[in-house]
Amino acid sequence: MADRNGSSTAIASFCIITLVYIGQAKWKRHKRRHRRSHNNNSSSSSTDQQHGTVSTRGESLLTPTLPYIMDYLKCLQDHCDPYTNPKGHIPLCMSENKLIIELVALRLMQIETASRAFSDSTVYCYNNTLGLPGPREAVAYFLAKHFMFPEQRDMSFREALNFIQPDHVAFGSGAASLLSHLALSLAEEGDAVLIPAPYYAAFDADLNIIAGCIAVPVHSSNPSIGPTPDDLENAATLAELKGLRVRLLLITNPNNPLGTIYPPELMKSAIDWARSRNMHTIVDEIYALSTHDDNDGGFESVLRTLNNDLGTDVHHVWALSKDFGASGLRIGTLYSKNQRLLSSIANLNIFSGVSHPMQMIVSEMLTDDHFIYGFLENSRQRIRYSYELCIARLDEMVIPYIPAVRVSHSFVFICFSLFTSFVAQTSPL
């Protein structure tokens, strides 16, 4: 009995010692974790005090919409000047037609233009978020004369509005805003948007940041010609194999960055293909009036190609950013016959509409036929001169590029790969 009691005592003592040891070990680990947590929190708190905090959704928005925007801003801070700063930077990543800014500025600075914009009491009040009635009529007039019937210079205002109804026109704060709204209104989160490759780098962000859509490139055997229905079907099939629902087709014509002008028959076949799949087609014609030869480089607007029969599934986007060199004005236009879509855009435009005075200023310019026709011709000549100067230097340096064969607008697609390889091999770094 004594032995049994002794054994019991020994076992109890062992258990107590073990528990104390385990408790001490746990306490030490807890103190280490607490110190690490305190240090991390202190570091995090210090960072938060410096930069502030945002939600998880806010964190997802911290990635720049343009992958090259920070480099571009650096270029602006150290811009190349042949005389004062020859070693500065030349930003090749941003498409801005600075050849025509002075022409637009002189027109918009006319006293009559500002007077009309601010003397109308409607500009100071709430109104239809798709746009004021007068400016929507001005855009309809402009689209009819310069996109549908560019050869009919004598078309009257009333005749133009018989073709393009102002009720189908909407303003937006730039083409990017409208594309984001279209993706949000026409597709579900995670849906795929087919885009002929190569395409404008910001499209990924335009379609994804708010709408959550995924851009899917459409590769073709000859990108300078454009995608065939087979190319579109192959891209759609690959996307579907990844579990994506293909909902939208986005085509930029003229193309960015190749400068390719897609012929009417290609545009028609692409839209027919999309319709066979019950998809929506967004046609971005933001470079439509920036061609640089006498017959517009063969460009034909989808409005003309379809004889304005857009149905409820084809949506036209344009903006002043490129053709008028006015990206800073943040003015885009949407033309669609889908009334439910326009109602959706109207609600979204509460957050991204165009100010009423700017609508009035721009509408006054777009309906000034004398200025517009002279401006477009002047712009064409300046772009052509710049293009010829550019390719002459490229030829001198034996740098390959895509020549202007059905590629007649403000882009020159250049291959710098050989040059950059040479720099990499000879650079001391």
Protein Blocks (a to p, Z undefined) as FASTA:
>chain_A
ZZmmmmmmmmmmmmmmmmmmmmmmmmmmmmmmmmmmmmmmmmmmmmmmmnopadfklmmm
mpcfblklmmmmmmmmmcccfklmmmbccdfkbccdfklmmmmmmmmmpmklmmmmmmpm
klmpccdfkbpfklmmmmmmmmmmmmmmmmlmmbcfklmmmmmcfklpccdedjklmmmm
mmmmmpcehiacdddddddfklmmmmmmmnopacdddddfblmnopcfklmmmmmmmmmm
nopacfbdcddddddfklpacdfklmmmmmmmmmmnopacdddfklmmmccbfklnopac
fklmnnopnbjmbccdddfklmnopaknopacdddfbfklmmmmmmmmmmmcccfklmmm
mmmmmmmmklmmmmmmmmmmmmmmmmmmmmmmmmmnopacdddehiacfbdcddfklmmm
mmmmmpmZZ
